[in-house]
Amino acid sequence: MSDQEDLRTVPSPPLHGVRVLDVSTLFAGPLAATFLGDFGADVIKIEHPARPDAARGHGPQKHGVNLWWKTLGRNKRTATVDLSTAAGADVLLRLVADADVMIENFRPGTLERWGLSPEQLFAANPRLVLARVTAFGQFGPYSSRPGFGSLAEAMSGFAALTGDPDGPPTLPPFGLADGIAALATSYAVMAALRGAERDGVGQVVDMAIIEPILMLLGGQITAWDQLGLVQPRTGNRSVNNAPRNVYRSRDGVWLAVSTSSQSIAERVMTVVGRTELTREPWFGSGHDRAQHADELDDAVQAWIGAHPASEVIDAFEAASAAIAPVYDVRGVVDDPQYRALETIVRVPDPQLGDLAMQNVLFRLSRTPGSIRWAGRPHGADTDDVLRDAGFSDDDIDALHASGAV
């Protein structure tokens, strides 16, 4: 087979041909669009002409170029439109007519005020999937409040569970709730796209950031409903099994140990030389072991603290017991498993040159995703996007002159 013939047989990525308008800002909505773009969707990032997505100002910069945006904005064409103007709203309706998905995160009622209600968007494109990502959802007593992922981490119960027992509730130092909501939004969009493909009719996805993180916190709602139980803050320990904690090796390396299964718990105690504990009547279930976490932690820490990390890891691996080092970013980029999976990739970029970032979320054997380019400058593709939508060069000049784009 020739190289040319081989190229013709390479399948397109699974979302090739799907057009997504990313009209959202900061993290949950834009990250959902990134996930779609990673698998071939044509994502058009719409930003205000004078006020770029605030995500472009988060985190460190190099030579005035935001580094987080390089990942968040990857695989997206960037265009500017002032949706609050009549001309800008008309531009969006023209773009919507040829789109499959639109993701927005304005406060409920904002699009309606601009003449861009779901009804008006569906009139332009009945098959449109409109994903509306807000902190609290489109209705209810909190729907009009401003909100961010940190509030979802607080309200969901996550912060109440996180931190030391005698310390304050702890919020994560990154956008955890936003990231979970982004994954949920991309999943919801795919479900709605399947419905539109089957029925020929689009719909609204109402994504409240406070909800997906709540689902990931396990069976607490049912435990409260049936038993009146409120899970306490336990630091690195678990109420479901023990030993489960981080332990410091002789050479100062922190190591995480988990014993979610009974067989792993028995192997861990064998490695640390305390097999007699496995014969205790309470050792037979994870919940009962958790009641004896002090004793189990002391045993594991005593052994790990007497050995260098490399010996600890080798001994655990030889026994098929679960252990992992606690990494910062340096450990992540140097780890051989991440290297084997190609979890970190290098992407060429005209502004910063070759740069590293996280790869796509998973591997597909036949139609894999890819990073085609890193996040682009504000409005870099405005004119091309408008031409694709049928605007003439004179139209485009007039829109620029009016400030609509």
MIVEX-687841 format. One record per residue (C-alpha): residue in three letters; x, y, z. Coordinates in pm, 1 decimal, always signed. Example, Ala and Ser with C-alpha at 12.3 -4.5 7.8 and 13.67 -1.06 7.14 Angstrom:
2
 keba       px       py       pz
  ALA  +1230.0   -450.0   +780.0
  SER  +1367.0   -106.0   +714.0
# end
This chain:
405
 keba       px       py       pz
  MET     +0.0     +0.0     +0.0
  SER   +137.6   +342.4    -93.2
  ASP   +159.6   +630.4   +154.1
  GLN   -111.7   +811.2    -41.5
  GLU   -346.5   +509.9    -26.6
  ASP   -274.2   +470.4   +343.9
  LEU   -370.0   +833.9   +410.8
  ARG   -705.3   +778.2   +237.9
  THR   -787.7   +488.5   +471.7
  VAL   -714.4   +673.2   +796.1
  PRO  -1057.8   +739.1   +954.1
  SER  -1156.5  +1086.0  +1063.7
  PRO  -1178.8  +1156.8  +1437.3
  PRO  -1522.3  +1066.4  +1575.7
  LEU  -1652.0  +1424.3  +1606.9
  HIS  -1527.4  +1541.5  +1268.5
  GLY  -1806.1  +1744.7  +1110.0
  VAL  -1955.7  +1855.2  +1443.2
  ARG  -1940.1  +2233.3  +1486.2
  VAL  -1938.8  +2375.8  +1838.6
  LEU  -1982.0  +2741.7  +1934.2
  ASP  -1807.5  +2800.6  +2266.7
  VAL  -1969.2  +3117.6  +2399.9
  SER  -1874.9  +3041.4  +2761.8
  THR  -1602.6  +3182.2  +2986.1
  LEU  -1360.3  +3063.1  +3251.2
  PHE  -1355.8  +2689.7  +3303.5
  ALA  -1652.5  +2449.4  +3303.4
  GLY  -1804.8  +2545.3  +2967.0
  PRO  -1477.3  +2612.2  +2784.6
  LEU  -1322.1  +2289.3  +2912.7
  ALA  -1623.5  +2089.8  +2790.9
  ALA  -1569.5  +2246.1  +2447.7
  THR  -1201.1  +2153.7  +2467.1
  PHE  -1292.8  +1789.7  +2527.9
  LEU  -1513.6  +1795.3  +2218.0
  GLY  -1245.1  +1964.3  +2011.0
  ASP   -989.1  +1703.3  +2113.3
  PHE  -1189.2  +1443.2  +1923.6
  GLY  -1234.1  +1638.0  +1604.5
  ALA  -1514.9  +1888.8  +1660.2
  ASP  -1471.2  +2226.4  +1489.3
  VAL  -1484.0  +2449.1  +1797.1
  ILE  -1524.5  +2823.9  +1748.7
  LYS  -1444.2  +3019.6  +2062.9
  ILE  -1652.6  +3338.6  +2077.2
  GLU  -1519.5  +3616.2  +2302.5
  HIS  -1611.8  +3980.0  +2357.7
  PRO  -1401.9  +4210.3  +2135.3
  ALA  -1276.1  +4418.7  +2429.3
  ARG  -1307.1  +4170.8  +2718.1
  PRO  -1144.3  +3834.0  +2643.5
  ASP  -1230.7  +3523.0  +2841.5
  ALA  -1105.0  +3585.4  +3195.6
  ALA   -930.9  +3247.2  +3181.8
  ARG   -666.9  +3417.7  +2967.8
  GLY   -563.2  +3609.1  +3280.5
  HIS   -543.5  +3312.1  +3518.9
  GLY   -212.7  +3157.2  +3619.4
  PRO   +139.3  +3230.6  +3498.5
  GLN   +239.0  +3398.0  +3174.9
  LYS   +548.6  +3389.1  +2959.1
  HIS   +635.4  +3690.9  +2744.4
  GLY   +282.6  +3818.7  +2812.1
  VAL   +123.6  +3496.9  +2682.2
  ASN   -103.4  +3306.9  +2921.6
  LEU     +7.1  +2947.3  +2967.8
  TRP   -317.2  +2791.4  +3097.8
  TRP   -496.7  +2922.2  +2789.5
  LYS   -263.4  +2719.4  +2568.8
  THR   -429.6  +2404.4  +2706.5
  LEU   -782.8  +2534.1  +2764.6
  GLY   -798.0  +2698.3  +2421.3
  ARG   -640.6  +2417.2  +2221.0
  ASN   -813.9  +2291.8  +1905.2
  LYS  -1034.6  +2603.6  +1897.6
  ARG  -1064.8  +2878.8  +1640.0
  THR  -1101.0  +3214.3  +1812.8
  ALA  -1339.9  +3488.4  +1706.4
  THR  -1478.5  +3802.2  +1869.4
  VAL  -1844.6  +3905.1  +1876.4
  ASP  -2024.8  +4149.4  +2104.8
  LEU  -2343.9  +3953.5  +2162.6
  SER  -2506.4  +4241.7  +2350.1
  THR  -2535.5  +4443.1  +2027.4
  ALA  -2802.2  +4383.2  +1764.7
  ALA  -2537.0  +4331.2  +1497.5
  GLY  -2347.5  +4089.5  +1720.9
  ALA  -2663.7  +3891.9  +1798.2
  ASP  -2728.4  +3867.7  +1425.8
  VAL  -2377.2  +3732.9  +1371.9
  LEU  -2434.5  +3465.1  +1633.3
  LEU  -2765.9  +3361.6  +1478.1
  ARG  -2587.5  +3325.8  +1142.8
  LEU  -2323.9  +3107.7  +1309.0
  VAL  -2584.7  +2904.3  +1496.0
  ALA  -2758.2  +2817.8  +1168.4
  ASP  -2456.6  +2605.7  +1071.3
  ALA  -2364.3  +2475.5  +1417.9
  ASP  -2449.8  +2156.8  +1601.7
  VAL  -2374.2  +2269.9  +1956.6
  MET  -2358.7  +2596.0  +2146.8
  ILE  -2214.6  +2613.2  +2499.3
  GLU  -2286.8  +2923.2  +2708.8
  ASN  -2259.9  +3016.2  +3076.7
  PHE  -2421.5  +3357.3  +3112.8
  ARG  -2651.9  +3414.5  +3406.6
  PRO  -3005.4  +3291.4  +3329.6
  GLY  -3196.2  +3554.0  +3133.2
  THR  -2891.6  +3716.7  +2973.8
  LEU  -2924.0  +3554.4  +2632.1
  GLU  -3297.6  +3621.4  +2638.5
  ARG  -3230.1  +3989.9  +2703.2
  TRP  -3004.5  +4001.7  +2397.2
  GLY  -3263.4  +3846.0  +2168.7
  LEU  -3088.1  +3509.1  +2175.5
  SER  -3334.4  +3298.7  +2371.5
  PRO  -3348.8  +2922.4  +2313.5
  GLU  -3661.4  +2977.7  +2104.5
  GLN  -3479.7  +3223.9  +1878.4
  LEU  -3174.9  +2997.3  +1854.6
  PHE  -3391.6  +2695.6  +1768.1
  ALA  -3573.0  +2901.8  +1506.8
  ALA  -3234.6  +2952.0  +1340.7
  ASN  -3142.0  +2583.9  +1383.2
  PRO  -3398.0  +2331.3  +1512.5
  ARG  -3128.0  +2064.5  +1556.7
  LEU  -2910.0  +2277.4  +1784.8
  VAL  -2790.4  +2135.8  +2117.0
  LEU  -2775.4  +2433.2  +2354.6
  ALA  -2568.9  +2359.2  +2666.8
  ARG  -2631.0  +2614.0  +2943.5
  VAL  -2368.1  +2582.4  +3218.2
  THR  -2427.6  +2784.8  +3534.1
  ALA  -2344.2  +2752.2  +3901.0
  PHE  -2700.4  +2681.5  +4014.6
  GLY  -2902.5  +2592.5  +3705.1
  GLN  -3166.2  +2776.7  +3504.0
  PHE  -3435.4  +2789.4  +3773.1
  GLY  -3477.1  +2780.3  +4150.7
  PRO  -3412.9  +3038.2  +4423.6
  TYR  -3036.6  +3062.6  +4355.2
  SER  -3046.8  +3063.0  +3974.8
  SER  -2978.6  +3434.7  +3937.9
  ARG  -2686.6  +3439.0  +4182.0
  PRO  -2329.5  +3469.8  +4058.3
  GLY  -2133.3  +3154.9  +4129.6
  PHE  -1814.4  +2962.7  +4063.5
  GLY  -1687.5  +2611.5  +4118.1
  SER  -1563.2  +2694.5  +4467.6
  LEU  -1922.9  +2742.4  +4578.1
  ALA  -2012.6  +2401.9  +4434.9
  GLU  -1723.0  +2244.7  +4623.4
  ALA  -1861.4  +2402.3  +4939.7
  MET  -2230.8  +2329.2  +4884.1
  SER  -2185.5  +1970.8  +4764.4
  GLY  -2026.3  +1854.5  +5088.1
  PHE  -1682.6  +1812.0  +4931.2
  ALA  -1515.0  +2082.3  +5142.1
  ALA  -1679.3  +1952.0  +5460.4
  LEU  -1516.0  +1612.9  +5398.8
  THR  -1173.8  +1749.1  +5304.5
  GLY   -902.6  +1842.2  +5551.4
  ASP   -790.8  +1723.4  +5893.6
  PRO  -1058.2  +1629.5  +6147.9
  ASP   -975.8  +1923.5  +6374.9
  GLY   -906.0  +2166.5  +6091.8
  PRO  -1132.1  +2379.4  +5874.7
  PRO  -1318.7  +2255.2  +5568.7
  THR  -1079.1  +2267.2  +5274.3
  LEU  -1134.2  +2382.3  +4918.1
  PRO   -915.1  +2235.9  +4642.0
  PRO   -646.2  +2467.0  +4495.9
  PHE   -777.2  +2414.1  +4141.3
  GLY  -1110.9  +2403.5  +3959.0
  LEU  -1229.2  +2060.2  +4068.1
  ALA  -1605.7  +2121.3  +4046.4
  ASP  -1559.7  +2303.2  +3715.0
  GLY  -1361.1  +2011.3  +3575.1
  ILE  -1619.4  +1756.9  +3685.5
  ALA  -1896.0  +1973.1  +3538.8
  ALA  -1697.9  +2000.7  +3213.1
  LEU  -1680.0  +1622.7  +3185.3
  ALA  -2051.9  +1597.2  +3262.2
  THR  -2132.1  +1867.5  +3006.7
  SER  -1939.0  +1695.6  +2728.3
  TYR  -2120.9  +1372.0  +2815.6
  ALA  -2458.1  +1551.8  +2814.4
  VAL  -2380.1  +1713.8  +2479.2
  MET  -2296.4  +1376.7  +2326.2
  ALA  -2622.6  +1229.3  +2458.2
  ALA  -2819.1  +1524.7  +2319.8
  LEU  -2639.6  +1502.4  +1984.1
  ARG  -2743.2  +1139.4  +1959.7
  GLY  -3101.1  +1245.1  +2024.9
  ALA  -3081.2  +1514.8  +1758.1
  GLU  -2937.5  +1264.2  +1511.3
  ARG  -3222.3  +1022.4  +1583.5
  ASP  -3513.5  +1267.6  +1608.0
  GLY  -3397.0  +1566.5  +1402.5
  VAL  -3465.2  +1800.2  +1696.6
  GLY  -3221.6  +1967.5  +1935.8
  GLN  -3270.7  +2053.1  +2302.2
  VAL  -3138.7  +2247.7  +2600.0
  VAL  -2883.0  +2095.6  +2836.7
  ASP  -2926.4  +2258.1  +3179.2
  MET  -2599.4  +2192.3  +3366.1
  ALA  -2570.8  +2318.7  +3723.5
  ILE  -2211.5  +2300.6  +3846.8
  ILE  -2333.6  +2217.0  +4198.0
  GLU  -2473.7  +1880.7  +4081.4
  PRO  -2208.9  +1659.6  +3910.1
  ILE  -1962.2  +1685.9  +4200.8
  LEU  -2239.0  +1579.1  +4437.2
  MET  -2286.9  +1258.1  +4240.3
  LEU  -1918.9  +1172.5  +4278.2
  LEU  -1928.3  +1193.7  +4657.7
  GLY  -2078.5   +848.3  +4684.2
  GLY  -2372.3   +718.1  +4884.4
  GLN  -2392.7   +992.8  +5144.9
  ILE  -2743.7  +1105.6  +5053.0
  THR  -2881.9   +754.0  +5094.7
  ALA  -2685.9   +696.8  +5418.0
  TRP  -2831.3  +1017.6  +5560.5
  ASP  -3180.5   +929.0  +5442.6
  GLN  -3175.2   +573.8  +5577.0
  LEU  -2946.0   +594.7  +5881.2
  GLY  -2906.2   +962.7  +5964.3
  LEU  -2531.6   +933.5  +5908.5
  VAL  -2313.4  +1236.9  +5836.4
  GLN  -1967.7  +1141.1  +5712.2
  PRO  -1698.1  +1315.5  +5919.5
  ARG  -1380.5  +1484.6  +5802.2
  THR  -1102.2  +1223.8  +5826.1
  GLY   -800.1  +1380.5  +5657.4
  ASN   -629.3  +1127.9  +5431.3
  ARG   -810.3   +839.2  +5593.2
  SER  -1122.3   +669.0  +5462.2
  VAL  -1432.1   +565.4  +5653.5
  ASN  -1452.7   +261.8  +5423.7
  ASN  -1114.0    +96.5  +5463.1
  ALA   -775.9   +106.2  +5634.5
  PRO   -485.2   +138.5  +5612.9
  ARG   -541.1   +422.7  +5369.7
  ASN   -316.4   +723.6  +5413.2
  VAL     +9.1   +886.9  +5308.9
  TYR   +324.2   +767.7  +5480.7
  ARG   +673.9   +916.2  +5480.6
  SER   +971.1   +703.3  +5383.5
  ARG  +1313.4   +716.0  +5547.8
  ASP  +1439.9   +946.5  +5273.8
  GLY  +1147.5  +1188.1  +5310.4
  VAL   +927.5  +1075.9  +5020.4
  TRP   +552.7  +1069.1  +5078.3
  LEU   +382.7   +750.8  +4959.0
  ALA     +9.9   +682.3  +4924.3
  VAL   -126.1   +341.2  +5024.0
  SER   -478.5   +218.9  +4957.0
  THR   -647.8   -104.9  +5067.4
  SER   -991.0    -85.7  +4910.0
  SER  -1000.9   -463.7  +4869.3
  GLN   -955.2   -720.7  +5146.3
  SER   -678.3   -907.7  +4964.9
  ILE   -473.4   -588.9  +4920.7
  ALA   -512.3   -506.4  +5290.6
  GLU   -376.1   -849.5  +5381.2
  ARG    -81.1   -807.0  +5142.1
  VAL     +7.6   -467.1  +5286.9
  MET    +20.2   -601.7  +5641.4
  THR   +233.2   -891.8  +5521.2
  VAL   +480.6   -651.9  +5356.9
  VAL   +514.7   -445.5  +5674.8
  GLY   +562.4   -756.2  +5887.3
  ARG   +238.4   -740.8  +6085.4
  THR    +48.6  -1045.3  +5963.3
  GLU    -89.0  -1105.0  +6312.8
  LEU   -319.6   -807.2  +6262.5
  THR   -486.8   -984.7  +5970.7
  ARG   -610.1  -1248.4  +6216.7
  GLU   -796.6   -996.8  +6430.6
  PRO  -1175.7  -1039.0  +6407.2
  TRP  -1215.5   -677.1  +6299.4
  PHE   -976.1   -712.6  +6005.6
  GLY  -1232.8   -895.9  +5792.4
  SER  -1407.9   -586.4  +5646.9
  GLY  -1299.1   -246.0  +5528.9
  HIS  -1547.3    -65.7  +5753.1
  ASP  -1424.5   -249.0  +6062.0
  ARG  -1059.6   -192.3  +5968.8
  ALA  -1134.5   +179.4  +5945.3
  GLN  -1232.0   +172.4  +6313.6
  HIS   -875.9    +61.3  +6391.5
  ALA   -698.8   +307.6  +6162.8
  ASP   -464.3   +433.2  +6436.5
  GLU   -317.6    +89.8  +6495.6
  LEU   -290.9     +7.3  +6127.3
  ASP   -141.0   +344.5  +6035.6
  ASP   +120.4   +310.4  +6310.9
  ALA   +221.6    -30.4  +6177.6
  VAL   +250.0    +83.2  +5817.7
  GLN   +430.4   +408.0  +5902.8
  ALA   +681.2   +231.6  +6126.2
  TRP   +788.6     +1.7  +5843.2
  ILE   +780.2   +257.9  +5561.4
  GLY   +964.3   +512.2  +5778.3
  ALA  +1249.9   +265.2  +5822.3
  HIS  +1311.4   +217.5  +5448.1
  PRO  +1391.7   +441.0  +5150.8
  ALA  +1108.8   +501.6  +4905.5
  SER  +1260.1   +289.0  +4628.4
  GLU  +1277.2    -15.6  +4856.3
  VAL   +922.9    +42.2  +4980.8
  ILE   +783.1    +62.5  +4627.7
  ASP   +977.5   -247.3  +4518.4
  ALA   +850.0   -447.3  +4816.4
  PHE   +489.5   -342.0  +4762.5
  GLU   +508.5   -418.7  +4389.8
  ALA   +660.1   -761.1  +4458.4
  ALA   +364.5   -836.2  +4688.2
  SER   +105.7   -688.8  +4445.2
  ALA     +9.2   -432.1  +4707.2
  ALA   -113.1    -86.5  +4601.2
  ILE   +122.6   +208.0  +4647.5
  ALA   +215.8   +527.1  +4462.8
  PRO   +443.8   +822.8  +4529.6
  VAL   +285.7  +1160.3  +4601.1
  TYR   +398.7  +1368.5  +4304.0
  ASP   +417.7  +1734.0  +4232.6
  VAL   +430.4  +1833.1  +3866.2
  ARG   +797.9  +1733.0  +3840.1
  GLY   +718.3  +1375.7  +3931.9
  VAL   +430.6  +1363.6  +3685.7
  VAL   +637.9  +1464.2  +3384.1
  ASP   +920.1  +1223.0  +3475.9
  ASP   +707.0   +917.5  +3555.9
  PRO   +763.3   +620.0  +3319.6
  GLN   +397.3   +513.9  +3321.8
  TYR   +279.1   +857.7  +3211.9
  ARG   +551.5   +849.0  +2947.0
  ALA   +437.5   +509.4  +2821.5
  LEU    +78.5   +631.9  +2796.2
  GLU   +195.1   +957.4  +2631.2
  THR    -13.8  +1144.2  +2886.5
  ILE   +207.0  +1450.0  +2839.4
  VAL   +268.1  +1564.8  +2483.0
  ARG   +458.9  +1846.1  +2321.4
  VAL   +267.6  +2079.7  +2091.5
  PRO   +422.9  +2331.7  +1850.0
  ASP   +304.8  +2688.4  +1905.8
  PRO   +385.6  +2998.8  +1698.7
  GLN   +392.8  +3223.2  +2007.5
  LEU   +597.5  +3015.2  +2250.7
  GLY   +751.9  +2741.6  +2040.2
  ASP   +737.6  +2378.3  +2150.8
  LEU   +538.5  +2338.4  +2476.4
  ALA   +411.0  +2053.4  +2693.7
  MET    +53.4  +1988.7  +2803.9
  GLN   -181.8  +1707.5  +2903.1
  ASN   -285.5  +1482.6  +2615.5
  VAL   -645.5  +1393.8  +2527.1
  LEU   -836.7  +1215.6  +2803.9
  PHE   -842.4   +863.2  +2662.7
  ARG   -720.8   +649.2  +2375.3
  LEU   -950.8   +524.1  +2098.8
  SER   -808.5   +234.4  +1898.8
  ARG   -955.7   +333.5  +1561.2
  THR  -1039.5   +706.0  +1568.0
  PRO   -813.1   +867.0  +1825.5
  GLY   -828.5  +1228.0  +1932.2
  SER   -539.2  +1469.6  +1895.6
  ILE   -414.1  +1816.5  +1978.8
  ARG   -397.9  +1997.3  +1647.2
  TRP   -287.1  +2333.2  +1787.5
  ALA   -250.3  +2511.3  +2120.5
  GLY   -472.5  +2797.9  +2236.5
  ARG   -472.5  +3082.1  +1986.9
  PRO   -465.0  +3459.2  +2041.7
  HIS   -782.4  +3654.8  +2111.9
  GLY   -986.4  +3693.8  +1791.6
  ALA   -725.2  +3533.9  +1568.0
  ASP   -981.6  +3368.6  +1339.8
  THR  -1265.0  +3624.3  +1342.7
  ASP  -1254.7  +3711.1   +974.3
  ASP  -1227.1  +3348.9   +859.9
  VAL  -1518.4  +3245.8  +1082.5
  LEU  -1732.5  +3527.5   +943.5
  ARG  -1644.0  +3439.7   +584.6
  ASP  -1741.1  +3077.7   +653.3
  ALA  -2079.9  +3207.5   +770.7
  GLY  -2132.3  +3393.6   +442.5
  PHE  -2032.5  +3748.2   +539.4
  SER  -1863.8  +3947.2   +262.0
  ASP  -1543.3  +4140.9   +317.0
  ASP  -1746.0  +4464.4   +316.1
  ASP  -1977.0  +4317.2   +579.5
  ILE  -1679.3  +4217.6   +790.9
  ASP  -1523.3  +4564.7   +764.3
  ALA  -1850.7  +4719.9   +872.2
  LEU  -1882.6  +4486.8  +1171.2
  HIS  -1529.1  +4571.3  +1282.8
  ALA  -1597.8  +4943.2  +1240.5
  SER  -1913.5  +4919.6  +1453.9
  GLY  -1739.4  +4726.3  +1731.5
  ALA  -1979.7  +4431.1  +1691.2
  VAL  -1680.9  +4203.5  +1628.4
# end
